[in-house]
Amino acid sequence: MAIIQWIIIIVGGAIGIISTIGITFGIFATIIYKIFRKITVGGSLYD
């Protein structure tokens, strides 16, 4: 029983870490894309 609980804890922790990294990467990618678009096309940073 304890082994199953440890597996669930490890899998849940891994999913949490992966999703946090994905969200963080997505935020930075969006900011970089908006700045790049502002420089190249002259679009708004707020669209």
C-alpha positions, -999 to +999 in steps of 0.1 A: +000+000+000+028+024+009+045+018-025+013+028-044+010+059-023+046+069-031+040+063-068+010+086-067+029+113-048+058+111-073+035+112-104+014+141-089+045+161-081+060+155-115+028+167-132+028+198-110+064+206-118+059+201-156+027+222-157+044+250-138+074+250-162+050+250-191+030+279-178+061+299-170+076+292-205+043+302-221+042+335-203+078+344-213+072+332-249+041+354-251+060+385-238+089+379-262+065+374-292+046+406-284+079+426-281+091+411-314+058+419-331+059+455-317+094+460-332+088+443-366+052+452-374+044+480-350+015+463-334+002+470-300+015+452-269-020+450-255-037+431-283 
